């Protein structure tokens, strides 16, 4: 009888140990690879989703590193497929991306990146001149980066 008791205790301990080592307590977002990080811009109180394009993510896996990288069409090419955000001149743009990565903002034209746009705390001001403007937001986390695109039509 005593041997049966010891066997049950050892078996129960082993099961609990295995359950403790499993991923059952980890949020789905933490185990997703590559992660999906959504982004928005807020202009004049309205929130607009920004489209992700190319990305690169890496994570340690065992003794190695797992890397996932895509090469998507350029922000200029994406602009044809995106809905224009109609705005007034000199509006403020507030960029919000999950987990607050470091960002760089670029203005695009048909030849590529035209110039880097200076921002302060993920905010910048749109131009005063009317026209269509294509913006890329390059977001960088410690283990990856994602390129986002949005297009504004200044009326």
Z-matrix of the N, CA and C atoms (Angstrom, degrees):
N
C 1 1.452
C 2 1.522 1 110.72
N 3 1.357 2 115.51 1 -39.94
C 4 1.455 3 120.24 2 -179.40
C 5 1.529 4 110.52 3 -65.16
N 6 1.306 5 117.39 4 -38.66
C 7 1.456 6 122.51 5 178.60
C 8 1.530 7 110.99 6 -63.37
N 9 1.325 8 116.55 7 -39.39
C 10 1.465 9 121.32 8 177.70
C 11 1.535 10 110.32 9 -63.41
N 12 1.319 11 117.43 10 -40.66
C 13 1.462 12 122.94 11 178.12
C 14 1.526 13 111.24 12 -61.87
N 15 1.325 14 116.43 13 -45.85
C 16 1.475 15 121.49 14 179.33
C 17 1.522 16 109.46 15 -63.10
N 18 1.334 17 117.15 16 -42.46
C 19 1.467 18 120.79 17 179.63
C 20 1.531 19 110.87 18 -60.40
N 21 1.319 20 118.34 19 -43.09
C 22 1.462 21 122.49 20 -179.86
C 23 1.528 22 110.38 21 -64.94
N 24 1.326 23 117.80 22 -42.06
C 25 1.464 24 121.38 23 179.32
C 26 1.529 25 110.31 24 -64.00
N 27 1.336 26 117.22 25 -45.19
C 28 1.462 27 120.80 26 179.60
C 29 1.526 28 110.53 27 -64.18
N 30 1.315 29 117.34 28 -44.45
C 31 1.460 30 121.35 29 179.64
C 32 1.527 31 110.93 30 -62.53
N 33 1.321 32 117.59 31 -45.05
C 34 1.466 33 121.92 32 178.69
C 35 1.522 34 110.63 33 -62.53
N 36 1.313 35 117.93 34 -42.47
C 37 1.470 36 122.21 35 178.31
C 38 1.525 37 110.82 36 -62.20
N 39 1.325 38 116.65 37 -42.02
C 40 1.468 39 120.47 38 179.91
C 41 1.526 40 110.77 39 -64.20
N 42 1.317 41 116.79 40 -42.17
C 43 1.472 42 120.81 41 179.24
C 44 1.527 43 110.43 42 -63.78
N 45 1.331 44 116.97 43 -45.30
C 46 1.459 45 120.35 44 179.06
C 47 1.525 46 111.48 45 -63.12
N 48 1.318 47 116.78 46 -39.01
C 49 1.462 48 120.94 47 178.18
C 50 1.529 49 110.66 48 -63.13
N 51 1.310 50 117.03 49 -44.86
C 52 1.466 51 120.66 50 178.71
C 53 1.520 52 111.56 51 -64.62
N 54 1.316 53 117.66 52 -39.83
C 55 1.468 54 120.62 53 178.46
C 56 1.523 55 110.43 54 -65.29
N 57 1.296 56 117.15 55 -36.89
C 58 1.464 57 121.40 56 179.08
C 59 1.507 58 112.28 57 -66.32
N 60 1.305 59 118.02 58 -26.89
C 61 1.468 60 122.09 59 -179.36
C 62 1.521 61 112.77 60 -89.55
N 63 1.312 62 117.69 61 -7.42
C 64 1.466 63 119.59 62 -178.43
C 65 1.514 64 110.43 63 -82.09
N 66 1.325 65 116.96 64 172.30
C 67 1.464 66 123.32 65 -178.18
C 68 1.523 67 112.45 66 -89.99
N 69 1.318 68 118.94 67 14.36
C 70 1.458 69 119.79 68 -173.55
C 71 1.513 70 113.05 69 -63.13
N 72 1.320 71 118.58 70 -24.94
C 73 1.459 72 120.44 71 -178.67
C 74 1.514 73 113.56 72 -92.74
N 75 1.334 74 119.29 73 -1.34
C 76 1.463 75 122.72 74 -176.67
C 77 1.514 76 109.71 75 -90.72
N 78 1.329 77 115.76 76 137.86
C 79 1.463 78 120.67 77 178.10
C 80 1.533 79 109.85 78 -61.86
N 81 1.301 80 116.31 79 149.61
C 82 1.460 81 121.95 80 179.67
C 83 1.529 82 111.20 81 -57.29
N 84 1.334 83 118.34 82 -39.82
C 85 1.460 84 122.59 83 -178.08
C 86 1.524 85 110.85 84 -60.17
N 87 1.355 86 117.58 85 -37.63
C 88 1.447 87 121.19 86 -178.21
C 89 1.522 88 112.11 87 -69.14
N 90 1.325 89 117.83 88 -29.67
C 91 1.454 90 120.05 89 -177.27
C 92 1.527 91 112.44 90 -93.27
N 93 1.305 92 118.67 91 -9.77
C 94 1.456 93 123.03 92 -179.85
C 95 1.527 94 109.90 93 -72.86
N 96 1.328 95 117.44 94 128.72
C 97 1.453 96 120.84 95 177.06
C 98 1.507 97 109.18 96 -142.55
N 99 1.310 98 119.20 97 125.00
C 100 1.459 99 124.60 98 -3.25
C 101 1.526 100 110.59 99 -73.18
N 102 1.327 101 116.79 100 151.49
C 103 1.464 102 119.29 101 -179.72
C 104 1.527 103 111.55 102 -70.29
N 105 1.309 104 115.99 103 156.36
C 106 1.458 105 121.89 104 175.66
C 107 1.523 106 107.55 105 -106.38
N 108 1.315 107 116.31 106 112.56
C 109 1.462 108 121.48 107 -179.44
C 110 1.524 109 108.31 108 -109.71
N 111 1.315 110 116.61 109 116.76
C 112 1.455 111 120.00 110 -178.80
C 113 1.525 112 110.12 111 -88.83
N 114 1.310 113 114.69 112 153.92
C 115 1.458 114 120.59 113 179.08
C 116 1.513 115 111.32 114 -137.71
N 117 1.321 116 115.00 115 151.82
C 118 1.457 117 121.92 116 177.19
C 119 1.524 118 109.35 117 -138.88
N 120 1.320 119 114.15 118 158.28
C 121 1.460 120 120.45 119 166.50
C 122 1.518 121 106.28 120 -119.45
N 123 1.314 122 115.01 121 143.81
C 124 1.455 123 120.57 122 176.78
C 125 1.522 124 107.05 123 -116.13
N 126 1.332 125 114.37 124 120.67
C 127 1.459 126 121.22 125 -178.91
C 128 1.518 127 107.75 126 -129.20
N 129 1.317 128 116.50 127 122.64
C 130 1.460 129 122.53 128 179.99
C 131 1.529 130 111.91 129 51.79
N 132 1.336 131 116.15 130 42.33
C 133 1.453 132 121.34 131 176.93
C 134 1.522 133 115.48 132 80.28
N 135 1.321 134 118.44 133 -4.15
C 136 1.464 135 122.36 134 179.79
C 137 1.525 136 109.38 135 -101.72
N 138 1.335 137 116.23 136 137.82
C 139 1.460 138 122.21 137 -179.73
C 140 1.525 139 109.77 138 -100.38
N 141 1.346 140 115.59 139 132.63
C 142 1.462 141 122.23 140 179.83
C 143 1.530 142 108.97 141 -129.62
N 144 1.341 143 115.96 142 133.30
C 145 1.461 144 120.18 143 175.63
C 146 1.525 145 108.86 144 -69.62
N 147 1.322 146 116.53 145 143.94
C 148 1.459 147 120.42 146 173.18
C 149 1.527 148 107.45 147 -110.04
N 150 1.323 149 115.33 148 144.85
C 151 1.465 150 121.44 149 -173.12
C 152 1.524 151 111.20 150 -87.89
N 153 1.334 152 115.18 151 132.77
C 154 1.457 153 118.71 152 175.70
C 155 1.517 154 109.85 153 -86.78
N 156 1.327 155 114.11 154 150.19
C 157 1.462 156 121.26 155 179.89
C 158 1.517 157 109.06 156 -126.90
N 159 1.311 158 116.51 157 -116.83
C 160 1.462 159 121.55 158 -179.91
C 161 1.521 160 110.50 159 -64.53
N 162 1.339 161 115.11 160 148.84
C 163 1.455 162 119.42 161 175.28
C 164 1.519 163 110.31 162 -152.19
N 165 1.346 164 114.24 163 162.98
C 166 1.463 165 121.95 164 175.54
C 167 1.525 166 107.29 165 -145.36
N 168 1.340 167 116.29 166 127.07
C 169 1.460 168 122.00 167 178.64
C 170 1.519 169 108.97 168 -133.10
N 171 1.318 170 116.09 169 147.07
C 172 1.462 171 120.07 170 173.71
C 173 1.521 172 109.67 171 -140.68
N 174 1.336 173 114.38 172 152.85
C 175 1.456 174 120.66 173 176.26
C 176 1.521 175 108.63 174 -152.32
N 177 1.304 176 114.22 175 153.08
C 178 1.460 177 120.61 176 176.07
C 179 1.518 178 108.03 177 -74.45
N 180 1.321 179 115.88 178 136.22
C 181 1.455 180 120.86 179 178.13
C 182 1.521 181 106.95 180 -140.78
N 183 1.326 182 115.62 181 105.55
C 184 1.456 183 119.60 182 -175.18
C 185 1.518 184 109.06 183 65.60
N 186 1.313 185 116.35 184 -128.60
C 187 1.461 186 120.81 185 178.63
C 188 1.528 187 112.40 186 -90.73
N 189 1.329 188 116.81 187 -6.48
C 190 1.458 189 120.84 188 -177.43
C 191 1.519 190 112.84 189 -110.43
N 192 1.321 191 114.25 190 -171.29
C 193 1.454 192 122.18 191 178.08
C 194 1.516 193 108.51 192 -125.91
N 195 1.322 194 116.13 193 131.16
C 196 1.454 195 121.81 194 177.17
C 197 1.528 196 107.88 195 -97.82
N 198 1.336 197 117.20 196 129.98
C 199 1.460 198 122.10 197 -178.42
C 200 1.526 199 108.89 198 -126.31
N 201 1.339 200 115.04 199 134.34
C 202 1.459 201 121.51 200 174.29
C 203 1.519 202 106.89 201 -124.82
N 204 1.334 203 115.84 202 126.99
C 205 1.470 204 119.94 203 -178.46
C 206 1.516 205 109.22 204 -139.68
N 207 1.343 206 115.83 205 137.37
C 208 1.461 207 120.42 206 175.02
C 209 1.521 208 108.92 207 -122.14
N 210 1.296 209 115.30 208 153.60
C 211 1.453 210 121.40 209 175.18
C 212 1.524 211 106.30 210 -123.74
N 213 1.320 212 116.15 211 99.28
C 214 1.452 213 122.63 212 -175.50
C 215 1.529 214 109.17 213 -94.51
N 216 1.316 215 117.31 214 174.54
C 217 1.465 216 120.50 215 177.08
C 218 1.530 217 109.79 216 -63.16
N 219 1.320 218 116.41 217 159.32
C 220 1.464 219 120.79 218 -177.07
C 221 1.526 220 111.28 219 -70.52
N 222 1.336 221 117.33 220 159.63
C 223 1.468 222 119.66 221 175.44
C 224 1.533 223 112.19 222 -54.97
N 225 1.323 224 117.98 223 -36.44
C 226 1.467 225 120.64 224 178.45
C 227 1.530 226 110.57 225 -61.61
N 228 1.343 227 116.81 226 -42.95
C 229 1.461 228 120.89 227 178.62
C 230 1.533 229 111.04 228 -70.45
N 231 1.331 230 117.19 229 -35.17
C 232 1.468 231 121.23 230 178.55
C 233 1.526 232 111.36 231 -64.85
N 234 1.330 233 116.82 232 -31.08
C 235 1.468 234 121.84 233 -174.37
C 236 1.525 235 112.30 234 -55.05
N 237 1.333 236 117.20 235 -34.40
C 238 1.467 237 120.91 236 179.63
C 239 1.524 238 112.24 237 -63.98
N 240 1.325 239 116.73 238 -27.04
C 241 1.462 240 121.56 239 -175.60
C 242 1.532 241 112.71 240 -96.28
N 243 1.325 242 117.24 241 -7.18
C 244 1.461 243 120.98 242 -175.11
C 245 1.524 244 112.35 243 -98.31
N 246 1.312 245 115.14 244 149.12
C 247 1.455 246 121.06 245 175.80
C 248 1.527 247 108.84 246 -76.08
N 249 1.324 248 116.11 247 132.40
C 250 1.461 249 120.54 248 178.70
C 251 1.521 250 110.76 249 -70.41
N 252 1.329 251 115.43 250 142.41
C 253 1.454 252 121.40 251 173.77
C 254 1.524 253 106.38 252 -99.19
N 255 1.330 254 117.45 253 110.71
C 256 1.462 255 121.51 254 -178.30
C 257 1.516 256 109.74 255 -82.00
N 258 1.345 257 115.58 256 124.78
C 259 1.462 258 121.08 257 -175.91
C 260 1.522 259 110.11 258 -140.20
N 261 1.324 260 114.59 259 168.78
C 262 1.466 261 121.34 260 174.42
C 263 1.524 262 108.90 261 -93.09
N 264 1.342 263 116.87 262 161.39
C 265 1.472 264 119.88 263 177.33
C 266 1.536 265 111.14 264 -60.12
N 267 1.317 266 115.18 265 151.65
C 268 1.472 267 124.00 266 174.11
C 269 1.531 268 114.82 267 62.09
N 270 1.325 269 117.94 268 21.91
C 271 1.471 270 120.39 269 176.90
C 272 1.527 271 109.11 270 -72.42
N 273 1.320 272 115.69 271 150.79
C 274 1.469 273 121.56 272 175.26
C 275 1.522 274 109.11 273 -86.57
N 276 1.332 275 115.95 274 140.24
C 277 1.460 276 122.82 275 176.74
C 278 1.518 277 107.83 276 -114.84
N 279 1.326 278 116.17 277 124.48
C 280 1.459 279 122.37 278 176.94
C 281 1.527 280 106.99 279 -109.83
N 282 1.341 281 116.37 280 120.14
C 283 1.462 282 121.94 281 -177.13
C 284 1.524 283 108.86 282 -98.45
N 285 1.337 284 116.08 283 128.00
C 286 1.466 285 121.09 284 179.05
C 287 1.517 286 109.69 285 -129.67
N 288 1.317 287 115.11 286 119.41
C 289 1.462 288 121.72 287 -179.87
C 290 1.526 289 107.66 288 -129.53
N 291 1.327 290 115.90 289 140.54
C 292 1.462 291 121.00 290 -178.10
C 293 1.528 292 112.21 291 -48.96
N 294 1.309 293 115.62 292 139.03
C 295 1.458 294 125.35 293 175.87
C 296 1.529 295 113.69 294 63.39
N 297 1.325 296 117.28 295 19.91
C 298 1.469 297 124.15 296 172.09
C 299 1.533 298 115.33 297 43.18
N 300 1.321 299 117.23 298 66.50
C 301 1.465 300 119.48 299 178.68
C 302 1.525 301 111.34 300 -73.56
N 303 1.326 302 116.21 301 167.82
C 304 1.466 303 120.49 302 168.46
C 305 1.518 304 106.43 303 -72.65
N 306 1.330 305 116.80 304 138.66
C 307 1.466 306 118.89 305 -178.08
C 308 1.526 307 111.73 306 -129.00
N 309 1.327 308 113.30 307 153.96
C 310 1.458 309 122.76 308 167.34
C 311 1.521 310 105.56 309 -127.08
N 312 1.332 311 115.85 310 144.21
C 313 1.468 312 120.87 311 -178.94
C 314 1.521 313 107.71 312 -119.14
N 315 1.330 314 115.38 313 132.92
C 316 1.462 315 121.04 314 -179.37
C 317 1.522 316 110.24 315 -126.59
N 318 1.333 317 115.68 316 143.06
C 319 1.460 318 122.37 317 170.62
C 320 1.525 319 106.74 318 -93.32
N 321 1.333 320 116.50 319 134.86
C 322 1.462 321 121.67 320 -177.56
C 323 1.518 322 111.63 321 -112.98
N 324 1.342 323 115.69 322 151.83
C 325 1.459 324 123.16 323 168.25
C 326 1.528 325 107.60 324 -136.38
N 327 1.326 326 117.71 325 -172.75
C 328 1.472 327 120.80 326 -175.75
C 329 1.531 328 113.50 327 -63.34
N 330 1.308 329 118.54 328 -18.60
C 331 1.469 330 121.80 329 -178.99
C 332 1.529 331 112.78 330 -94.10
N 333 1.330 332 117.51 331 -8.99
C 334 1.467 333 120.63 332 -179.88
C 335 1.516 334 110.93 333 129.14
N 336 1.328 335 114.93 334 -151.72
C 337 1.474 336 119.62 335 179.15
C 338 1.519 337 109.20 336 -68.10
N 339 1.328 338 115.05 337 119.69
C 340 1.460 339 120.57 338 -179.50
C 341 1.525 340 110.70 339 -80.80
N 342 1.344 341 115.94 340 -47.63
C 343 1.461 342 119.53 341 178.87
C 344 1.522 343 109.86 342 -165.85
N 345 1.335 344 115.49 343 158.74
C 346 1.460 345 120.49 344 174.27
C 347 1.522 346 108.32 345 -83.93
N 348 1.321 347 115.61 346 137.53
C 349 1.460 348 121.98 347 -179.85
C 350 1.533 349 108.10 348 -97.69
N 351 1.301 350 115.83 349 126.05
C 352 1.465 351 120.57 350 177.52
C 353 1.519 352 109.00 351 -71.76
N 354 1.324 353 116.16 352 138.88
C 355 1.461 354 120.48 353 177.86
C 356 1.518 355 108.66 354 -137.30
N 357 1.305 356 114.96 355 159.41
C 358 1.451 357 121.78 356 179.23
C 359 1.525 358 107.61 357 -128.76
N 360 1.332 359 116.92 358 116.15
C 361 1.472 360 121.97 359 -178.02
C 362 1.525 361 111.50 360 53.78
N 363 1.336 362 115.63 361 45.03
C 364 1.467 363 123.37 362 177.97
C 365 1.527 364 113.47 363 65.52
N 366 1.327 365 117.28 364 23.24
C 367 1.464 366 121.98 365 175.79
C 368 1.519 367 109.76 366 -124.55
N 369 1.344 368 114.97 367 143.72
C 370 1.459 369 120.45 368 172.21
C 371 1.524 370 108.74 369 -147.68
N 372 1.331 371 115.85 370 166.71
C 373 1.462 372 121.56 371 -178.23
C 374 1.523 373 109.48 372 -106.17
N 375 1.330 374 115.78 373 133.81
C 376 1.460 375 121.29 374 178.00
C 377 1.526 376 110.06 375 -70.43
N 378 1.337 377 116.92 376 159.42
C 379 1.468 378 120.23 377 -179.89
C 380 1.533 379 112.85 378 -64.70
N 381 1.326 380 114.80 379 163.85
C 382 1.462 381 121.94 380 177.49
C 383 1.530 382 111.02 381 -83.88
N 384 1.325 383 117.70 382 -23.90
C 385 1.463 384 122.29 383 -176.03
C 386 1.524 385 111.96 384 -80.93
N 387 1.337 386 115.54 385 141.27
C 388 1.455 387 121.24 386 176.78
C 389 1.523 388 109.46 387 -67.51
N 390 1.338 389 115.09 388 153.22
C 391 1.454 390 120.01 389 177.25
C 392 1.517 391 111.84 390 145.01
N 393 1.331 392 114.88 391 -179.65
C 394 1.461 393 121.77 392 178.71
C 395 1.523 394 108.24 393 -103.76
N 396 1.326 395 116.07 394 130.62
C 397 1.463 396 122.42 395 -176.60
C 398 1.525 397 109.63 396 -126.08
N 399 1.328 398 116.25 397 130.84
C 400 1.460 399 122.93 398 -179.93
C 401 1.526 400 107.71 399 -105.18
N 402 1.337 401 115.65 400 124.51
C 403 1.464 402 120.73 401 -179.29
C 404 1.523 403 110.54 402 -118.03
N 405 1.324 404 114.81 403 138.65
C 406 1.459 405 122.13 404 171.25
C 407 1.523 406 107.53 405 -111.96
N 408 1.322 407 116.12 406 134.47
C 409 1.462 408 121.78 407 173.00
C 410 1.520 409 105.72 408 -113.11
N 411 1.323 410 116.55 409 114.71
C 412 1.453 411 121.56 410 178.00
C 413 1.523 412 107.32 411 -96.97
N 414 1.331 413 116.10 412 109.07
C 415 1.467 414 122.64 413 -176.91
C 416 1.523 415 109.18 414 -99.92
N 417 1.333 416 116.02 415 135.05
C 418 1.457 417 120.26 416 -177.58
C 419 1.528 418 111.16 417 -130.68
N 420 1.324 419 114.88 418 123.01
C 421 1.455 420 123.67 419 173.36
C 422 1.526 421 107.50 420 -105.41
N 423 1.327 422 117.82 421 176.28
C 424 1.472 423 119.73 422 -178.95
C 425 1.525 424 112.16 423 -64.77
N 426 1.326 425 117.97 424 -28.20
C 427 1.462 426 120.00 425 -176.82
C 428 1.531 427 114.14 426 -117.71
N 429 1.332 428 117.32 427 16.52
C 430 1.452 429 117.52 428 178.12
C 431 1.508 430 113.61 429 177.10
N 432 1.338 431 114.24 430 175.18
C 433 1.460 432 120.31 431 176.70
C 434 1.513 433 109.60 432 -148.07
N 435 1.343 434 115.00 433 151.83
C 436 1.460 435 122.08 434 179.62
C 437 1.524 436 108.02 435 -137.14
N 438 1.326 437 115.87 436 139.72
C 439 1.461 438 122.53 437 174.42
C 440 1.531 439 108.05 438 -99.09
N 441 1.338 440 116.53 439 126.00
C 442 1.456 441 122.82 440 177.90
C 443 1.531 442 108.28 441 -115.36
N 444 1.332 443 116.15 442 150.85
C 445 1.466 444 120.97 443 -179.89
C 446 1.527 445 110.47 444 -132.42
N 447 1.339 446 115.16 445 142.29
C 448 1.458 447 121.42 446 168.91
C 449 1.519 448 108.21 447 -146.39
N 450 1.341 449 115.11 448 155.02
C 451 1.461 450 121.36 449 -176.25
C 452 1.522 451 108.96 450 -127.21
N 453 1.341 452 115.75 451 130.02
C 454 1.456 453 120.12 452 177.75
C 455 1.523 454 110.14 453 -113.88
N 456 1.319 455 115.10 454 145.23
C 457 1.453 456 122.49 455 174.87
C 458 1.521 457 106.62 456 -114.87
N 459 1.320 458 116.52 457 106.68
C 460 1.467 459 120.34 458 -179.17
C 461 1.518 460 107.32 459 -86.20
N 462 1.352 461 115.64 460 122.02
C 463 1.459 462 121.68 461 -176.33
C 464 1.512 463 111.13 462 -96.04
